[in-house]
Amino acid sequence: MTEDQLRRLPAVLFEVGKVLGSDQEVGALLSRLSELCCELLACDACSVMLLDGGRRELLARAAWGLRTEKVHRLSFAVGEGVAGWVAQRGEAARIDDVTVDPRFVVLDGAPHTPIVSMACVPMVARGEVVGVLTATSGKPAAFLQSDVELLTFLATTIALDMENLRLHKVAVTDRLTGAYNREFLSTRLPVEIDAADGNERALSVAMVDVDHFKAVNDQHGHDVGDEVLCEISRRLRAAIRGGDLLVRYGGEEFLVVLPRASAGQAWEVGERMRARVAGGPVVVGDRRLPVQVSVGIAQHKLGESAGELVRRADGALYVAKANGRDRVEVA
């Protein structure tokens, strides 16, 4: 470890502790951790990949410094590429020049950031590999063995927290889109309703449906349809407020729980979601697919059940569809 790293390590560890103790969304949390690793190692980029529930595939969850918007689409089978090799063996890898290392592979959709050297270490929790932490540089031989040891230390520091978050997230989120699932909604929405009734504050929900989505699946296949749903989920998440909850309700339908939002405020969020989704085509390979959504809004009434609230939002959604789609209607 260099003197500079030794000097900066306490501050970085303090920041890591703050991040892990926060209530940030997992992607934002991992992105910040990647940024801290970059700062400490003075490298070009850093990424975090976590194993899926079946422990067969590494999925990119966050990165810092990679010039791509498609990091989330990157994945390696266990044993594939440097990351897969590290996950399979539970050993660190330090590569001075990736062009002469047979383990290094370039995937379709891989970042455009130049990678010449890299250090990749396993994240181990409860004796099992749960993911990998990777640092890369556009310069040859950029990493010393001390850098690998430092990266391993950081990976160990965050691995258990990441595994606990993963187990929780698997239980409450939709695997394809990363939105919350209906099981989460069934427990959370009644809690939000009780809070709204007890504190006499507003609560609304928005039902969102992708217009003409069946045509996407029919013309381009379900794999392309899945990519479209993932991108729409990201656009919806970017349009809602910090405390709002995005739920994949089923198929191409999403439901957004909007605490402290009146019908008018919810309409504004709904319009922002509609505009964000329709703002540009979804690019999948050489396809540029225009997308749009219809939105139905309902504000909770005192004494109304969760099911009744959702049904009213669904009714408003049908009105939006009947009135021409790509619009927001309020029940």
RALIN-V417431 format. One record per residue. N is the residue number from 0. SS is DSSP state (2 for helix, 1 for strand, 0 for the rest). PSI is psi as a letter, one per 20 degrees, with the letter a starting at -180 (* if undefined). Layout:
n | ss | psi
N | SS | PSI
N | SS | PSI
This chain:
n | ss | psi
0 | 0 | p
1 | 0 | r
2 | 2 | h
3 | 2 | g
4 | 2 | g
5 | 2 | h
6 | 2 | h
7 | 2 | i
8 | 2 | g
9 | 2 | g
10 | 2 | h
11 | 2 | g
12 | 2 | h
13 | 2 | g
14 | 2 | g
15 | 2 | g
16 | 2 | g
17 | 2 | g
18 | 2 | g
19 | 2 | h
20 | 0 | i
21 | 0 | r
22 | 0 | k
23 | 0 | q
24 | 0 | q
25 | 2 | g
26 | 2 | g
27 | 2 | h
28 | 2 | g
29 | 2 | h
30 | 2 | g
31 | 2 | h
32 | 2 | h
33 | 2 | g
34 | 2 | g
35 | 2 | h
36 | 2 | g
37 | 2 | g
38 | 2 | g
39 | 2 | h
40 | 2 | i
41 | 0 | l
42 | 0 | r
43 | 0 | h
44 | 1 | q
45 | 1 | q
46 | 1 | q
47 | 1 | p
48 | 1 | p
49 | 1 | q
50 | 1 | q
51 | 0 | r
52 | 0 | h
53 | 0 | i
54 | 0 | k
55 | 0 | i
56 | 1 | p
57 | 1 | p
58 | 1 | p
59 | 1 | p
60 | 1 | h
61 | 1 | q
62 | 1 | r
63 | 1 | p
64 | 0 | i
65 | 0 | p
66 | 0 | m
67 | 0 | q
68 | 0 | j
69 | 0 | k
70 | 2 | h
71 | 2 | i
72 | 2 | i
73 | 0 | p
74 | 1 | q
75 | 1 | p
76 | 1 | q
77 | 0 | p
78 | 0 | i
79 | 0 | p
80 | 2 | a
81 | 2 | g
82 | 2 | g
83 | 2 | h
84 | 2 | g
85 | 2 | g
86 | 2 | h
87 | 2 | g
88 | 2 | i
89 | 0 | k
90 | 0 | q
91 | 0 | q
92 | 1 | p
93 | 1 | p
94 | 1 | p
95 | 0 | h
96 | 0 | o
97 | 2 | h
98 | 2 | i
99 | 2 | j
100 | 0 | o
101 | 0 | i
102 | 0 | h
103 | 0 | p
104 | 0 | q
105 | 0 | p
106 | 0 | q
107 | 0 | p
108 | 0 | j
109 | 0 | q
110 | 0 | q
111 | 0 | i
112 | 0 | p
113 | 0 | p
114 | 0 | o
115 | 0 | g
116 | 1 | q
117 | 1 | q
118 | 1 | p
119 | 1 | p
120 | 1 | q
121 | 1 | q
122 | 1 | o
123 | 1 | p
124 | 1 | p
125 | 0 | k
126 | 0 | j
127 | 1 | q
128 | 1 | p
129 | 1 | i
130 | 1 | a
131 | 1 | q
132 | 1 | p
133 | 1 | p
134 | 1 | p
135 | 1 | q
136 | 1 | q
137 | 0 | j
138 | 0 | q
139 | 0 | q
140 | 0 | l
141 | 0 | i
142 | 0 | p
143 | 0 | r
144 | 2 | h
145 | 2 | h
146 | 2 | g
147 | 2 | g
148 | 2 | h
149 | 2 | g
150 | 2 | h
151 | 2 | g
152 | 2 | g
153 | 2 | g
154 | 2 | g
155 | 2 | h
156 | 2 | h
157 | 2 | i
158 | 2 | g
159 | 2 | g
160 | 2 | g
161 | 2 | h
162 | 2 | g
163 | 2 | g
164 | 2 | g
165 | 2 | g
166 | 2 | g
167 | 2 | g
168 | 2 | h
169 | 2 | h
170 | 2 | h
171 | 2 | j
172 | 1 | q
173 | 0 | p
174 | 0 | h
175 | 0 | g
176 | 0 | i
177 | 0 | i
178 | 0 | r
179 | 1 | q
180 | 0 | r
181 | 2 | h
182 | 2 | g
183 | 2 | g
184 | 2 | g
185 | 2 | h
186 | 2 | h
187 | 2 | g
188 | 2 | g
189 | 2 | h
190 | 2 | g
191 | 2 | h
192 | 2 | g
193 | 2 | g
194 | 2 | h
195 | 2 | g
196 | 2 | g
197 | 2 | h
198 | 0 | j
199 | 0 | l
200 | 0 | r
201 | 0 | q
202 | 1 | p
203 | 1 | r
204 | 1 | q
205 | 1 | p
206 | 1 | p
207 | 1 | p
208 | 1 | p
209 | 1 | p
210 | 0 | p
211 | 0 | k
212 | 2 | h
213 | 2 | h
214 | 2 | h
215 | 2 | g
216 | 2 | g
217 | 2 | h
218 | 2 | h
219 | 2 | i
220 | 0 | r
221 | 2 | h
222 | 2 | g
223 | 2 | g
224 | 2 | h
225 | 2 | g
226 | 2 | g
227 | 2 | g
228 | 2 | g
229 | 2 | g
230 | 2 | g
231 | 2 | g
232 | 2 | g
233 | 2 | h
234 | 2 | h
235 | 2 | g
236 | 2 | h
237 | 2 | h
238 | 2 | h
239 | 0 | r
240 | 0 | r
241 | 0 | h
242 | 0 | j
243 | 0 | q
244 | 1 | o
245 | 1 | p
246 | 1 | p
247 | 1 | o
248 | 1 | h
249 | 1 | p
250 | 0 | c
251 | 0 | j
252 | 1 | p
253 | 1 | q
254 | 1 | p
255 | 1 | p
256 | 1 | p
257 | 1 | n
258 | 1 | q
259 | 0 | k
260 | 0 | p
261 | 0 | r
262 | 2 | h
263 | 2 | g
264 | 2 | h
265 | 2 | h
266 | 2 | g
267 | 2 | g
268 | 2 | g
269 | 2 | g
270 | 2 | h
271 | 2 | g
272 | 2 | g
273 | 2 | g
274 | 2 | h
275 | 2 | g
276 | 2 | g
277 | 2 | j
278 | 0 | i
279 | 0 | q
280 | 0 | q
281 | 1 | p
282 | 1 | o
283 | 1 | o
284 | 0 | c
285 | 0 | j
286 | 1 | p
287 | 1 | o
288 | 1 | o
289 | 0 | q
290 | 0 | q
291 | 0 | r
292 | 1 | q
293 | 1 | q
294 | 1 | p
295 | 1 | p
296 | 1 | p
297 | 1 | p
298 | 1 | p
299 | 0 | p
300 | 0 | q
301 | 0 | p
302 | 0 | i
303 | 0 | p
304 | 0 | r
305 | 2 | g
306 | 2 | g
307 | 2 | h
308 | 2 | g
309 | 2 | h
310 | 2 | h
311 | 2 | h
312 | 2 | h
313 | 2 | h
314 | 2 | g
315 | 2 | h
316 | 2 | g
317 | 2 | h
318 | 2 | g
319 | 2 | g
320 | 2 | g
321 | 2 | h
322 | 0 | j
323 | 0 | i
324 | 0 | r
325 | 0 | l
326 | 0 | r
327 | 1 | p
328 | 1 | q
329 | 1 | p
330 | 0 | *
